[in-house]
Amino acid sequence: MDAGCPRLPDTVLFEIFLYLDHADVLSVGLVCQQWHAVARDEFLWKELFYRYYRVSRDVPRHPGAVSWYDEFQRLYDTIPCVEVQALKEHNDQVLHLSFSHSGCLFASCSKDCTVKIWNNELDISLQHSSNMRPYNWSYTQFSQFNSDDSLLLVSGVFVGPHNSSSGEIAVISMENFTLLSRVRNKPYDVFGCWLNETNLISGNLHRIGRITSCSVLWLNNAFQGIESENVNVVKRLFKIQNLNASTIRTVMVADCSRYDSPDLLLDYEEQLAASSTCPVFDFGSDSEEEEAKPKLPPEPAIQELPDAGGVPAEHGLQQLFDDIMGGRVRPAMTETELETKVAELFVRNRTRPPEPNLLPTHSNSKTKYLIFTTGCLTYSPHQIGIKRILPHQMTTAGPVLGEERHSDEFFDSLDHVIDIHGHIIGMGLSPDHRYLYVNSRAWPRDCIISDPMQPPPIAEEIDLHVFDLKTMKEVKRALRAHRAYTPNEECFFIFLDVSKDFVASGAEDRHGYIWDRHYNICLAKLQHDNVVNSVAFSPVEQELLLTASDDTTIKVWRSPRVVRIRQAKRPQPRKLLFSWLMNQKS
C-alpha cells in the first residue's frame, strides 16, 4: 500500500471493493490508485461507517466531525487500545487510579496499602510511594487531586479497636509528599472527595436501630493541624436519615457552572425518544405533574401517612401504637417493618424541606451538587441522591454542628433522587460535569423487596446508564458489554472514567472496555489476567488510558495513531548504520 494511504482493516477494504464494483480489483494497490476519489466520497464512508460499526442510521454524525471519512478514521485510529507499558511496582491488587488535572502525574491505590505517585512521561516512571500501614490502614482504595494539583486526597480502610473496620482520609502535600491531616470516614466506601481547593467531604454513620441510621456529611479543612485554634476546621454539611439498612456511599461533587459549555451534547433525537427505565424524583420541584414512583412492596393497611401539614408526627406515632395494641394492623407487622414505620413517622416533622428549583438557571451559577449512592428499600445501593451545596456552605467558616438550623429540624431531605432498580457499582462524571455515568447490575423487572437484608439477585451484565444533570433525565439507552459475577453481599465498586469522546470501565471478566459517547458503541476490550478495578483517561490526552487490575499491574494503553507517531520518531537501525559508515569514511 502507498505510504500515504491509511491502514484499514481487511473487512473494510473488502467493503470498499464491493462498493467500487470493479471486476479487476484484485489488489490493494488498485484501491490506492483510486484513493483520492474514495476518500472524498461521503456516501461511501457513511455507508461503511454504519455497516462496520453497526450504528443505527437514526444516529447523526458526531457534531464535531468534518466528514464521515474523518469520523471513521477517529474511531479506528484514536482509541487507546494498544498496550505500550505494564507497571508492576505494586505487589497486591491495584484498586484505583486518578490523574492530576494537568495530566503530568497520576496516583494509584492498592491492597498493598501504598499510594504511589507516577510521572506521566513517554515512559511512565514511579516518583513516590507512601506506605499507610504505620497509620493502621489495611489498604488504600481511592485518591483524588485537588483543583490546583497541590494536594492529594487518599482514602483507605482503617483498622480500629477490636479489629473493627472503618475508613480514613489522608491529605498529602504534592510539594514534599508530607502527610498534612487525617480524617475519619465512615463507612469507608463513602470514599470522600474535594469540594474546592482546600476543603474535602467525609462521612460518618450513627446507628439508630437495627436497620435505621443517620449519615452525616462533614466539610473538613485540609490543613487541620496548621490552622489557628480560632478558625473552624470542620463543619457539618448535611445529616440524612437512612431507612431499611441503607447508607450514603460514594460521594462526588458536580460543578453546575460548566453546564452551558458542554464538551459533547448527547440529546440527539433517538435518545430523546427513548423511554427511560429509571424513574427520577425531584422533591423540590414546583411542577404540578405527577412524578413517577418506585415499585414498593405491599404495605400494611395503615401505611398511608398524612400529608405535610396534616396530623403531626407525634399523633401518628400514638395512633400507630394504639392500632398495634388494639390488633387493628393487618397483616401483622414484622419487627423490621415496625422499625421503618416508626422512623418514617418520627422524621416527618423533623426534616428540612428540599431546596426549591434544583436545576441551575444561568451559566455563571456557583452552585454545586453533592452526588452519592443511597437507597430506600435495602442495604444494596440502588438510588442516586443529589443535594445542592449553596455558596455559603462551601467553607468551614460560620456556624458549626448545624447551629444555623431550627432545633426541631434534625435531618436534611434530598433534593433529587434517581432510582436505578439495581445494585450501583460505579459512577463517573463527564469532564464538563454535565453528564453522570452509572454502572449498575439490574434487579429482576418485577421483583418485590420484603426484607431489606435480602436484596434481589443481580444480573451478571453491567448496565452503563447516562443522566443529564442539567435536566435530571436519562438521555441514552444503557450501554452493555462488560460483566460481573459476585453476588450482592460480595459486590464491589468498579470505577469508570469519561473523556471528551469516550467512556471506559473495568469489569470482573478480566477486561477493560471503551465506548464512544456519541454513538453508544463498544470500541475496544483491554485484556488483563484478573478483575479490572479502575480505568483513567489522561485529562489532557484522551488517547492515553490506564487500567488497574487484581493481577497487580497497571497497564498503559495508547492509540494506534500515537504509537505510529512515537515509532516514527525513533531512529531506525539501518539509518544509524548508514550514519556510522559515513562517519567512518570521513
Solvent accessible surface area in square Angstrom, and as a share of the most:
residue,aa,sasa,rsa
1,M,109,0.49
2,D,87,0.45
3,A,115,0.89
4,G,73,0.70
5,C,16,0.09
6,P,25,0.16
7,R,156,0.57
8,L,16,0.08
9,P,44,0.28
10,D,118,0.61
11,T,82,0.48
12,V,1,0.00
13,L,14,0.07
14,F,119,0.50
15,E,25,0.11
16,I,0,0.00
17,F,55,0.23
18,L,99,0.49
19,Y,90,0.34
20,L,29,0.14
21,D,120,0.62
22,H,88,0.39
23,A,107,0.83
24,D,96,0.50
25,V,18,0.11
26,L,156,0.77
27,S,55,0.36
28,V,48,0.28
29,G,36,0.34
30,L,54,0.27
31,V,2,0.01
32,C,13,0.08
33,Q,140,0.62
34,Q,61,0.27
35,W,33,0.11
36,H,130,0.58
37,A,69,0.53
38,V,5,0.03
39,A,25,0.19
40,R,175,0.64
41,D,41,0.21
42,E,68,0.31
43,F,123,0.51
44,L,2,0.01
45,W,0,0.00
46,K,79,0.33
47,E,41,0.18
48,L,4,0.02
49,F,0,0.00
50,Y,11,0.04
51,R,128,0.47
52,Y,72,0.27
53,Y,29,0.11
54,R,216,0.79
55,V,10,0.06
56,S,44,0.28
57,R,133,0.49
58,D,104,0.54
59,V,1,0.00
60,P,64,0.40
61,R,76,0.28
62,H,18,0.08
63,P,93,0.59
64,G,61,0.59
65,A,17,0.14
66,V,124,0.71
67,S,21,0.14
68,W,20,0.07
69,Y,38,0.14
70,D,57,0.29
71,E,3,0.01
72,F,1,0.00
73,Q,61,0.27
74,R,40,0.14
75,L,4,0.02
76,Y,41,0.16
77,D,6,0.03
78,T,22,0.13
79,I,5,0.02
80,P,0,0.00
81,C,50,0.30
82,V,51,0.29
83,E,76,0.34
84,V,55,0.32
85,Q,45,0.20
86,A,39,0.30
87,L,9,0.04
88,K,141,0.60
89,E,87,0.39
90,H,7,0.03
91,N,123,0.63
92,D,53,0.27
93,Q,60,0.27
94,V,0,0.00
95,L,26,0.13
96,H,12,0.05
97,L,5,0.03
98,S,16,0.10
99,F,24,0.10
100,S,1,0.01
101,H,98,0.44
102,S,56,0.36
103,G,4,0.04
104,C,81,0.49
105,L,34,0.17
106,F,0,0.00
107,A,0,0.00
108,S,0,0.00
109,C,0,0.00
110,S,0,0.00
111,K,66,0.28
112,D,16,0.08
113,C,0,0.00
114,T,18,0.10
115,V,1,0.00
116,K,16,0.07
117,I,3,0.01
118,W,1,0.00
119,N,37,0.19
120,N,30,0.15
121,E,103,0.46
122,L,119,0.59
123,D,99,0.51
124,I,8,0.04
125,S,48,0.31
126,L,68,0.34
127,Q,86,0.38
128,H,52,0.23
129,S,47,0.30
130,S,19,0.12
131,N,80,0.41
132,M,4,0.02
133,R,124,0.45
134,P,101,0.63
135,Y,71,0.27
136,N,92,0.47
137,W,6,0.02
138,S,34,0.22
139,Y,43,0.16
140,T,0,0.00
141,Q,10,0.05
142,F,27,0.11
143,S,1,0.01
144,Q,62,0.28
145,F,4,0.02
146,N,2,0.01
147,S,62,0.40
148,D,86,0.45
149,D,27,0.14
150,S,50,0.32
151,L,7,0.03
152,L,0,0.00
153,L,0,0.00
154,V,0,0.00
155,S,0,0.00
156,G,0,0.00
157,V,6,0.04
158,F,12,0.05
159,V,49,0.28
160,G,17,0.16
161,P,102,0.64
162,H,184,0.82
163,N,128,0.65
164,S,60,0.38
165,S,72,0.47
166,S,21,0.14
167,G,0,0.00
168,E,6,0.02
169,I,0,0.00
170,A,0,0.00
171,V,0,0.00
172,I,6,0.03
173,S,13,0.09
174,M,24,0.11
175,E,155,0.69
176,N,90,0.46
177,F,49,0.20
178,T,61,0.35
179,L,57,0.28
180,L,41,0.21
181,S,12,0.08
182,R,100,0.36
183,V,16,0.09
184,R,137,0.50
185,N,0,0.00
186,K,90,0.38
187,P,28,0.18
188,Y,81,0.31
189,D,32,0.16
190,V,2,0.01
191,F,12,0.05
192,G,0,0.00
193,C,2,0.01
194,W,19,0.07
195,L,6,0.03
196,N,34,0.17
197,E,83,0.37
198,T,54,0.32
199,N,11,0.06
200,L,0,0.00
201,I,0,0.00
202,S,2,0.01
203,G,3,0.03
204,N,51,0.26
205,L,14,0.07
206,H,85,0.38
207,R,151,0.55
208,I,102,0.52
209,G,30,0.28
210,R,138,0.50
211,I,1,0.01
212,T,3,0.02
213,S,1,0.01
214,C,3,0.02
215,S,4,0.03
216,V,4,0.02
217,L,2,0.01
218,W,49,0.17
219,L,0,0.00
220,N,4,0.02
221,N,17,0.09
222,A,0,0.00
223,F,54,0.23
224,Q,54,0.24
225,G,70,0.67
226,I,118,0.60
227,E,65,0.29
228,S,59,0.38
229,E,178,0.80
230,N,146,0.75
231,V,72,0.41
232,N,51,0.26
233,V,36,0.21
234,V,58,0.33
235,K,17,0.07
236,R,38,0.14
237,L,6,0.03
238,F,4,0.02
239,K,45,0.19
240,I,11,0.06
241,Q,32,0.14
242,N,3,0.01
243,L,30,0.15
244,N,22,0.11
245,A,14,0.11
246,S,2,0.01
247,T,10,0.06
248,I,1,0.00
249,R,52,0.19
250,T,9,0.05
251,V,6,0.03
252,M,31,0.14
253,V,20,0.11
254,A,0,0.00
255,D,28,0.14
256,C,2,0.01
257,S,47,0.30
258,R,99,0.36
259,Y,3,0.01
260,D,73,0.38
261,S,85,0.55
262,P,39,0.24
263,D,56,0.29
264,L,4,0.02
265,L,85,0.42
266,L,0,0.00
267,D,60,0.31
268,Y,22,0.09
269,E,143,0.64
270,E,46,0.21
271,Q,5,0.02
272,L,122,0.61
273,A,88,0.68
274,A,49,0.38
275,S,101,0.65
276,S,60,0.39
277,T,104,0.60
278,C,4,0.02
279,P,35,0.22
280,V,29,0.17
281,F,13,0.05
282,D,28,0.14
283,F,106,0.44
284,G,8,0.08
285,S,43,0.28
286,D,111,0.58
287,S,64,0.41
288,E,178,0.80
289,E,137,0.61
290,E,153,0.69
291,E,69,0.31
292,A,57,0.44
293,K,159,0.67
294,P,35,0.22
295,K,112,0.47
296,L,87,0.43
297,P,28,0.18
298,P,109,0.68
299,E,80,0.36
300,P,15,0.09
301,A,77,0.59
302,I,46,0.24
303,Q,39,0.17
304,E,158,0.71
305,L,52,0.26
306,P,41,0.26
307,D,122,0.63
308,A,97,0.75
309,G,86,0.83
310,G,45,0.43
311,V,79,0.46
312,P,55,0.34
313,A,2,0.02
314,E,86,0.39
315,H,110,0.49
316,G,11,0.11
317,L,28,0.14
318,Q,102,0.46
319,Q,99,0.44
320,L,3,0.01
321,F,91,0.38
322,D,60,0.31
323,D,11,0.06
324,I,61,0.31
325,M,166,0.74
326,G,46,0.44
327,G,33,0.31
328,R,137,0.50
329,V,9,0.05
330,R,154,0.56
331,P,97,0.61
332,A,81,0.62
333,M,35,0.16
334,T,78,0.45
335,E,128,0.58
336,T,19,0.11
337,E,61,0.27
338,L,57,0.28
339,E,37,0.16
340,T,16,0.09
341,K,4,0.02
342,V,44,0.25
343,A,9,0.07
344,E,40,0.18
345,L,8,0.04
346,F,79,0.33
347,V,24,0.14
348,R,68,0.25
349,N,74,0.38
350,R,46,0.17
351,T,40,0.23
352,R,62,0.23
353,P,89,0.56
354,P,36,0.22
355,E,42,0.19
356,P,73,0.46
357,N,94,0.48
358,L,3,0.01
359,L,68,0.34
360,P,25,0.16
361,T,119,0.69
362,H,107,0.48
363,S,60,0.39
364,N,114,0.58
365,S,9,0.06
366,K,152,0.65
367,T,18,0.11
368,K,35,0.15
369,Y,0,0.00
370,L,0,0.00
371,I,0,0.00
372,F,0,0.00
373,T,2,0.01
374,T,9,0.05
375,G,10,0.10
376,C,40,0.24
377,L,20,0.10
378,T,0,0.00
379,Y,51,0.19
380,S,0,0.00
381,P,11,0.07
382,H,0,0.00
383,Q,12,0.06
384,I,0,0.00
385,G,0,0.00
386,I,0,0.00
387,K,5,0.02
388,R,32,0.12
389,I,0,0.00
390,L,44,0.22
391,P,74,0.47
392,H,124,0.56
393,Q,25,0.11
394,M,27,0.12
395,T,57,0.33
396,T,6,0.04
397,A,60,0.46
398,G,43,0.41
399,P,68,0.43
400,V,38,0.22
401,L,107,0.53
402,G,6,0.06
403,E,121,0.54
404,E,97,0.43
405,R,27,0.10
406,H,113,0.50
407,S,93,0.60
408,D,80,0.42
409,E,43,0.19
410,F,85,0.35
411,F,11,0.05
412,D,5,0.02
413,S,24,0.15
414,L,27,0.13
415,D,0,0.00
416,H,4,0.02
417,V,6,0.04
418,I,0,0.00
419,D,7,0.04
420,I,8,0.04
421,H,50,0.22
422,G,0,0.00
423,H,12,0.05
424,I,3,0.02
425,I,2,0.01
426,G,0,0.00
427,M,7,0.03
428,G,8,0.08
429,L,32,0.16
430,S,1,0.01
431,P,55,0.35
432,D,7,0.03
433,H,32,0.14
434,R,20,0.07
435,Y,0,0.00
436,L,0,0.00
437,Y,1,0.00
438,V,0,0.00
439,N,0,0.00
440,S,1,0.01
441,R,4,0.02
442,A,29,0.23
443,W,12,0.04
444,P,63,0.40
445,R,202,0.74
446,D,105,0.54
447,C,24,0.14
448,I,99,0.50
449,I,12,0.06
450,S,93,0.60
451,D,49,0.26
452,P,8,0.05
453,M,87,0.39
454,Q,132,0.59
455,P,20,0.12
456,P,11,0.07
457,P,97,0.61
458,I,25,0.12
459,A,30,0.23
460,E,77,0.34
461,E,57,0.26
462,I,0,0.00
463,D,10,0.05
464,L,0,0.00
465,H,12,0.05
466,V,0,0.00
467,F,0,0.00
468,D,3,0.02
469,L,0,0.00
470,K,67,0.28
471,T,59,0.34
472,M,6,0.03
473,K,132,0.56
474,E,23,0.10
475,V,7,0.04
476,K,6,0.03
477,R,111,0.40
478,A,36,0.28
479,L,6,0.03
480,R,137,0.50
481,A,42,0.32
482,H,1,0.00
483,R,82,0.30
484,A,0,0.00
485,Y,108,0.41
486,T,28,0.16
487,P,59,0.37
488,N,15,0.08
489,E,127,0.57
490,E,106,0.47
491,C,24,0.14
492,F,70,0.29
493,F,38,0.16
494,I,0,0.00
495,F,21,0.09
496,L,13,0.06
497,D,37,0.19
498,V,9,0.05
499,S,7,0.05
500,K,106,0.45
501,D,12,0.06
502,F,1,0.00
503,V,0,0.00
504,A,0,0.00
505,S,0,0.00
506,G,0,0.00
507,A,0,0.00
508,E,16,0.07
509,D,25,0.13
510,R,132,0.48
511,H,33,0.15
512,G,0,0.00
513,Y,7,0.03
514,I,0,0.00
515,W,2,0.01
516,D,0,0.00
517,R,2,0.01
518,H,4,0.02
519,Y,1,0.00
520,N,12,0.06
521,I,22,0.11
522,C,55,0.33
523,L,37,0.19
524,A,14,0.11
525,K,117,0.50
526,L,1,0.01
527,Q,91,0.40
528,H,0,0.00
529,D,103,0.53
530,N,59,0.30
531,V,21,0.12
532,V,0,0.00
533,N,6,0.03
534,S,0,0.00
535,V,4,0.02
536,A,5,0.04
537,F,8,0.03
538,S,3,0.02
539,P,75,0.47
540,V,103,0.59
541,E,62,0.28
542,Q,42,0.19
543,E,21,0.10
544,L,0,0.00
545,L,0,0.00
546,L,0,0.00
547,T,0,0.00
548,A,0,0.00
549,S,0,0.00
550,D,27,0.14
551,D,30,0.15
552,T,43,0.25
553,T,16,0.09
554,I,1,0.00
555,K,29,0.12
556,V,1,0.01
557,W,14,0.05
558,R,9,0.03
559,S,0,0.00
560,P,31,0.19
561,R,91,0.33
562,V,18,0.10
563,V,24,0.14
564,R,88,0.32
565,I,74,0.38
566,R,34,0.12
567,Q,98,0.43
568,A,82,0.63
569,K,159,0.67
570,R,140,0.51
571,P,94,0.59
572,Q,83,0.37
573,P,100,0.63
574,R,209,0.76
575,K,137,0.58
576,L,103,0.51
577,L,105,0.52
578,F,131,0.54
579,S,57,0.37
580,W,138,0.48
581,L,77,0.38
582,M,93,0.42
583,N,103,0.53
584,Q,112,0.50
585,K,165,0.70
586,S,124,0.80
